[in-house]
Amino acid sequence: MTPEISNHIPICYETDDVKVSLTIEFGKAKNAKDYPDAIVRTKFDIPYDIEKHIIDNQKHAYCLLAEEGAFSLKITEVKVESKTNLVKRKIHNGYVLYNYGITVVLDINKEPEYNSGIGFMPSNDIERDGVPWIVHNNKILCIDQNGNAMFQWSTARALEKGVKPTPEQVLMGVEERHENSGMIYITIQPMYTEETNVEEEQQVTRGISRGFSLEEPTRGLTPSHAARVGYGSRAETKSKSVTPIPIINSRYILPVRIRNIGETSPDTICAKDIKSAMRVEELQKKTGVIPDY
């Protein structure tokens, strides 16, 4: 069946306690080595196309068609609504307001597993660069790395099936192609943060919409190549520390497979793990350009 093509993934679901909706987009990011400012390097004007496939008895499966190099994740139209009308609680000298939203974190090549219905950290053996971001209702998040992470996310052309990486490729963090090559997993955890107000308010306006409009997807199939995903240049994104309170049994994990479009280059940095990314970074520092003579 021909997949549907769109430039975003709408997420909409509800649990016993909350209604959740948001929109996900991806786009090309700039290399942090040349653009250290996070706002500049993560901004994109044209989102990447995303294929939606129907597999295994009506399951939706998504494939991101991305160029080689660093990529950005954009979260918009976040709306988390309490079904129990829990918006504030009174305290002796005022009230505590609950600010709803989500936490977002991206893992590569291996799906995170959680033992608890409210935990933020995976229980399985998984390497995660950084911590989740917090996105409150009606706010926008555009990122190319997890919170407090060391490196940008990056993608590059995968090796052909059965082909072993050369010693030089191994040194650069290139991996042998496997079933999870090119996979990313985005964990959405509905939550709220608490804001203490000393004086009691007169009225609370919730201001939460119950839906959003989406463009109709077009149909088609873009030629693409199997990809791998990993870490690119070292980067830094400023963030402030806020303590989120997770809403029980409301977590959602979105798996997305990346395939590459456009040209490929052996110079694209895409290391399979943090150790390899640090080794590539060190090699770059020791590599120079011969001056003209």
C-alpha positions, 0 to 999 in steps of 0.5 A: 500500500502506498504510504501517506506523505505529510510533514508532521505527526499528530499525536492525540490520545487520552487516559483515565486522567488526561487528554493529550495532543501535540504535533511533531515535525522534523527539519534540517539543523545546522552543524553546532561546530559552525553555529553554536547558538541553539536557536539559530542552528535548530530553526528550519523553514521547510519540515522534512516529509514523513511517510505514514505506513499501515502495517500489522492490522492497522498499526500506524508506522512512521518513516522520516525522510531526512538529509544526512547530517544534524536534524531538529525535532519540533514540538508544537500545539501541546495541550494536556487537559486534566479530566479530573479538573485538577488545576490548583490546590489551596494552601494556607497563604494562597494557592498552588497552580498546576501548569500542565504539559509534557516531557520529551526525550529522544533515544536512538537505536534502542527502545526505552523500557520503563518498569514504573508508570510514572518514571522518567528513566528507562529500566533497560540497558540503554545509553541516553545522552541527556535528560528530558525537556519540559514543554508546557501547554501552548509552548513550542520546543525546537531542539537538536539534542536532549536537555543537558546533552553533549552532542547533536543528533545526526543521521547518515547513510547506512551500510548495505546489509551484511557489509562490515565496517572498515577499521577506519569506519569503526574508528569513526563510529560507523556500525554494521547495519542491523534491524534497529539501524536508523530508529529513534524513539520519542518518549512523551510523558504528560506531567505538570509543574507547580507554581505557588501564588501567595494571594488567592486568585479570583478566577482560574482560566484554563484556556485549553483547546480540545483539538486542532486542525490538520492539513490533509496528507498527500500520497506518494513515495519518495526514493530513499536509502536506509539510514543510521542515526547517531551523534554529530558535533558537540553542542550546548542548549541552555535550559533551566531546572524545573521539577516535573510531576508525571501523570501516572500511566499516561506515557507514550513512546513514538518509534520513527524510522529514518531513511536518507534522501539527497546526497551522501558524504563520507564527511558526515559525522554520525557516531553510533554512541557517545564514546565514539562521538568523543573519539571522533571529536578528538580526532577532529581536533588533531586534524588540520589543513595544509596551508597553501605553498 
